[in-house]
Amino acid sequence: MNIRELKLALTVDLMNMPRSFTSIDSVQDSMSQFLDETGSFKGCEETVSTKIGAGIERKTLALQFEKVTLDLELFTNEYSREQYIKGFDLKENFA
């Protein structure tokens, strides 16, 4: 599976998740289905965090796997603790 097919599969998985399960853990679980293409999970790093309004925070996270890095843009309602994924970018690791 190439990166394009992996992005499409991840998009479908995220769209089919119940709204209450769109969190970092559920994205990581979804990526684990593609273990041969992604490699094992290495860690998560918060790259940007910005408060954008009353109780709303925007975060950009980098979920690092052996073969790819998933940059995830996430909005969190600090009052209800609901998280919404705005978008993502999947890049191959060249090392």
Sequence and secondary structure as in RCSB ss.txt:
>XXXX:A:sequence
MNIRELKLALTVDLMNMPRSFTSIDSVQDSMSQFLDETGSFKGCEETVSTKIGAGIERKTLALQFEKVTLDLELF
TNEYSREQYIKGFDLKENFA
>XXXX:A:secstr
  HHHHHHHHHHHHHHS GGG SHHHHHHHHHTTHHHH SEEEEEEEEEEEEETTEEEEEEEEEESSEEEEEEEE
EETTT  EEEEEEEEEE   
